[in-house]
Amino acid sequence: MSFAQSIIYYFLVPVISAYIFIIFVYVIMGWLISFGVINMRNQNVRQIYLVLERAASFTLDPIRKIIPPLGGLDFSPLIVFFGLQWFSGFVLMQKLFPVLG
């Protein structure tokens, strides 16, 4: 394995994991807001939600254009989650089995 591959592996996989966590927190917070558990009139809650929304929107919005919410259910976070997991596994496979790539 080359030095460049090592750097890509050790920096890209944690970034992907952190972004998956951001999307997960965004979805859970959206549910809590929808069910009235969290109040959006609280300035801190609103600020946190807006930051999470901005962080997640650049990957979720293109998928929402292709697959709109069906029956009130938004499947774009699920598609992004599976896509990022696949990509992370692909990078991991390149690290463990460089002969296959």
N, C-alpha and C positions, 0 to 999 in steps of 0.2 A: 504494500500500500504506500502510495506516495504521500508526501507531506501535505499537498493540497487536498487530497482526499481525506486525510485525518482532520484537517482544519474544518472542512465542510461538514464532516460527520459530527465533530464535537461542538460545533456552533449551531448547526442547522437543526439537529434533533431536539435540543432543549428549547429552541425558539418555537418549533412546531408544537411541542408539548405545552408550552406556555400559552400559545394562541388557542389551542384546543380548550385549555382551562378558561380562557377569557370568553370563548363562545359558550361554554357550559354555564358559567356564572351569568352571562347575559340572558340565556334562555330561562334559567331558574328565577332570576330577578324579574323577568317579564311575566312569568307565571304568578309570582307573588304579588306583583302589581295588579294583574288582572283579577286575582281573587280577593283583592282588598287587604291583604296582609301587610303590605308596605304602602305607605302613603306618599304619593308623588309631590304633595305640597311641602314636604320637608326638603329644604334646600340641599342638604347633604346627599339625600337619596337621589334627588333629581340629577345632581352633578355626577355622581357615580354612574348612574344609568346612562347619561349622555356620553360619558367617556367610553363606557363599554359598547354603546351603540355605534359610536364612531369607529372604534377599533374593529368591530365585527362587520360593519356594513360593507367594507370594500370587497369582502369575499361573499357575503350573503346576497347582496343586491343583484349581481349578475345572474345568480342561480334563481333568484325570485323572478327575474324577467323571463326565464325559460320555463320554470315550474312555479306557477302562482300558488298561493295558499289554497288548499282544497278543503272545503267545509270548515274553514276557520283554523285549519291546522297548517302550520308552516313547516315544510319538510326541508328547507334549505339548510338549517343548522345540522341536520342529520346527514345530508349529502356532503357538506363541507367536512364534518367529523370523519366520515368514512373515507373521503378523499385524502385528508391529511394523514389519517392512520395508514392508508395504503402507501402514500408517499414516504412516510416515516419508515415503514417496513421495507420499502424499496431501498432507501438509503442504508438501512441496517443490513439488508441482504448484500449490498455492495461492499459493506465493511467486512462482513463475516465470510462471504464467498465471492471474492473479486474475480474468480475464474468464470462465474456465470455471467458477469456483466461485460 
